[in-house]
């Protein structure tokens, strides 16, 4: 039995909350049925984070929560109507843009994955040949996901620490997709962004902390993986960068950044905004394979009448259904190109470009060339927000 398992057995679990962890479980198991569109609080307490091992078997199936919505308002029905429904290749963005311009959309929830950061030079996880999991041979691990498995880390932390040197924030910049999401916030339309990413680019581009849920943690803090004692994040980073293992002063366990591994509890913040999905009037899904639970099932927790827009390279999750569910829309292909097209239709492109230029200049001048870290640019962000133009 590994040290991590022994520690978790000793840990006292609060009786009022079921643990929700990131682990490798096949979602085709009846115990892990996707939640319905209501009761998010109860549903989240029943779900576990898992790795789908046979996502291809989902193709062609028709989940119960994908029935055609029957309670659309007349104005929403009119705005959503198109000859080819949600599958129209050139109609999805125009349809959703029309909803936004008509003021029918005021609470957008964004669900995003690693695909939004590939334009920043950060590989995603599963793209054949270029994804992170396809390029881990040098770490000599038994299977790709082991590098983020807490039990494997407890036995051998070296592979993760070697990879962490490449993953630490400070060496990449936000791209157009990040700034589009920030523009949603500045327009008063962003209810919340849920991200699987640990690169910190959402925060770096200026999306406020209270609008952001980093479902799989981040590098901003660190703790012992055995006793969970906090550890100075900068000291942990310096040790890792110098090929050393940061050690807990209380139990001598290995310290790691607070990135959520398979087998670890999700951050408390993940559960603090359970009202977001029932309140949402548009769900945008961007750059994700929807293979990690319970994050992937978040897309099924909006009301059945709420339109869902997928901006992705390929159809994923419920968007693999044929024919598509009424109210589901897809724009497939290069994500930056799709988002740029979306911004053009909305008439936001020049504002986003101005925001990018101003904020990137701020990042450049506030970056310590020796550390790669960025100082606080909140005052400048405020000035950019004030000058970015009127909200639509």
C-alpha positions, 0 to 999 in steps of 0.5 A, a space after each residue: 500500500 502506498 503512502 498516499 493511500 495510507 494517508 487518505 485512510 487516516 484523513 478524517 472526512 467530513 460526514 456532510 460531504 461526499 468526496 469527489 475525486 479525480 480518478 480513472 473510472 469508466 463512465 459506462 458503469 451504471 454508477 456514473 450516469 450523467 446527471 439530469 438538467 436539475 439538482 446540480 448540488 445533489 448530482 455533484 456530490 454523487 459524481 467522481 472525477 474519472 477518465 473515460 476508457 471507451 468514449 467511442 461507445 457513446 457515439 450514436 446513443 441518445 441519452 435521456 437528457 437530450 430530449 427535444 426541449 418543449 418549453 422554449 419561449 416564442 422569441 427564443 424559438 424564433 432566434 434559434 430557428 435555422 434550416 439545418 438546426 444545430 448542425 448548420 456549419 455556417 449558421 451556428 455562430 450567426 444564430 447564437 450571435 443573434 440571441 446575444 444581440 437581442 439581449 436573450 443571453 445575459 448569463 453565459 457559462 463557459 466550459 473550457 479545456 486544454 484546446 484553448 491554450 494550444 495557440 499559446 504554444 501549450 500542447 493539449 493532452 490527447 491529440 495524436 502525435 502532438 498531445 502531452 500524453 503522446 510525448 511522455 516516453 522519456 519519463 519512463 512511466 507505465 501509462 501516460 495518465 500515471 504522471 498525474 496519478 497521486 498514488 504513482 506520484 507518492 511512489 515516484 514523484 520524479 516524472 511529474 517534477 520533471 514535467 512540471 518544469 515545463 508546465 509552470 506558468 510564466 513562459 506563455 501568453 494568453 491568446 485570442 480565445 482567452 481575450 474573447 472570454 474576457 470580453 464576455 466579462 467586460 460586456 457583463 455577459 460572463 456568469 462564470 468560466 469553468 476551466 480544466 487548465 492549470 496554465 493560469 492563462 485565464 487569470 493572466 489575461 485578466 479574467 477576475 478570480 470571482 468569475 473563474 473556477 479552476 476545476 483542476 487546481 493551479 500552480 499558485 499554491 503548494 502543499 504536502 501530498 500526504 498531510 496537506 500542510 501548506 508550503 510556500 509556493 515559490 520555495 516549491 517552485 525553486 526546488 523543482 526548477 533546481 531538480 530537487 524534491 520539496 519536502 514537507 517539514 511536518 511529515 517529510 512527504 513530497 510537496 507538490 503544486 496544488 494541481 488536482 491529480 487523479 485520486 485527489 479531491 477537487 478544489 472547494 471552489 468547484 462546489 461553491 457556485 452550484 447555482 451557475 448552471 441552472 441560472 445560465 441562459 447560454 453554455 459555451 464549450 471550448 477546446 475540450 475532449 469532455 473525457 474527464 469527469 465530473 467536469 465533462 458532465 457539467 455540460 448536461 446540467 443546464 436547463 433543457 431549454 438552454 442553447 449549448 454552443 460547442 467550439 471545438 476541433 471535433 464533436 465531443 460528448 453529447 454533440 456526437 449525437 446524430 441528429 443533434 439535440 435541438 438547441 445544440 450548435 457546433 462550430 468545428 475546426 481551428 478554435 482561434 479561427 472559429 472564435 475570431 469569426 464569432 467576434 466578427 459577427 458580434 462586432 467585437 473584433 476591434 475591441 478584443 484586438 485593442 484589449 489584447 494589444 494594451 494588456 500584452 504591453 502591460 504584461 511585457 513591461 510588468 514581467 521580471 525577465 529573471 523570474 518570468 513572473 508577472 506583477 499585478 496589473 489590476 490598475 492597468 486592467 481597469 483602465 483597459 476595461 474603461 476604454 474598451 468601448 461600450 457594452 452590447 
